[in-house]
Amino acid sequence: MTALLATIRKELLLLLRDIHGLLLLFLMPMAFILIMSLALQDQFALRDGSKKIVALLADQANNDASHRVRTLLQQREAFAWQDSDVAAAETTIRHDEAAFLLTLREQGQALQADILVAPATSPQTEAIFTATVGEAISRQRVENLLQQMKMKRAMAGDFSLDDRIEEDAFGDNPVQVHYSYGRQTGADGAAGKQPTSVQQSVPAWLVFAVFFSVVPLSNTFVTERQQGTLRRLRTLPVSPFLPIIGKLVPYFLINQIQVLLMLAVGIYLMPLLGADRLTPGNSLTGLAVMAASLSVAALGYGILIAVVARTTDQATTLGGVGNILLAAIGGIMVPRFVMPETMQRLADLSPMAWGLEGFLDLFLRNGTVTDILQEAGSLLLFGCVTIALAMALSLRRQP
């Protein structure tokens, strides 16, 4: 019994001395509860009707038929309708600031509806919206036909006229759906498929994988410092920044291999397993810029942790836990488009969110280098600042 109590006391003392590990046991689950609960808040709100889907409406017809359809649509409480013009709305949709753009226009004697779907809108939401618009237009057409028939009978003075409606009285399908992202078209001009889970998940976990190089980078740096390797290097006539630069170059190359492997999995392996194929966009230059910028940001973060941490345990905790929290906030684990607006603004603070948004611009929105300059520039700035800060702290710690 005495030996057991002594063993328990020893373990408690070890736990109290490892304050970082102890805090991790309590703070980590608390952080995830807060982040995940807030991030998924809107998804559950959609189910009980307290959260509405934003839809833009451009009424180019501006006639009795379109006014009636608008009235019918506004009765559907699942959607928040906002008037807009087509030119401004297309940019809004392209950046997922609204789920749909509905354009009502006159085609011949009938009303035509064109739906533009945002890249991140789910197929289930799209199906509901399309059905809602189709129902409203069909109802307007039925009401119009019935009104015409009543007027015909009244003018003829014969109320025994046949009330049957011809099969072709409604005309063609009044609803056309388009997608606001880069679509591949075949030789016949047919449009490609809508965004898939592969196009969402591959860039997300690609960003996470590149940032996870923080853990081995910081661990090796701390190990070399503990073994005296860095101290011996300082006795040589070389730059004091050589250990840091020497770490960054090989890990930068490793990151580029990671990116190529992830893309290869999405393009070649996923179709063999029955999933959709990743469409990486049309800008190889944009991909190269994003891959390089992302790597610089990840390595800057890693080398800063390596300089700050005093032990490998601290480096693993700061690097691993920090990555998971940045991923949760930045839309890696929970897509940003399902987050409430407050969480989406918070996600802008995570460098993983910048990397993910840049790749989505290329994959989903068929962007070019110009379209990803903001995300790539932010990643490069973050990487350069963290590397400079790590070098400054490293110089201060030299004997």
PyMOL commands that set and color helices and strands:
alter all, ss='L'
color gray80, all
select helices_A, chain A and resi 2-17+19-39+41-48+64-74+86-94+123-156+167-170+197-211+214-227+229-234+242-272+284-308+312-329+336-338+341-347+351-363+370-397
alter helices_A, ss='H'
color red, helices_A
select strands_A, chain A and resi 53-59+79-83+100-107+110-117+175-179
alter strands_A, ss='S'
color yellow, strands_A
deselect
rebuild
show_as cartoon
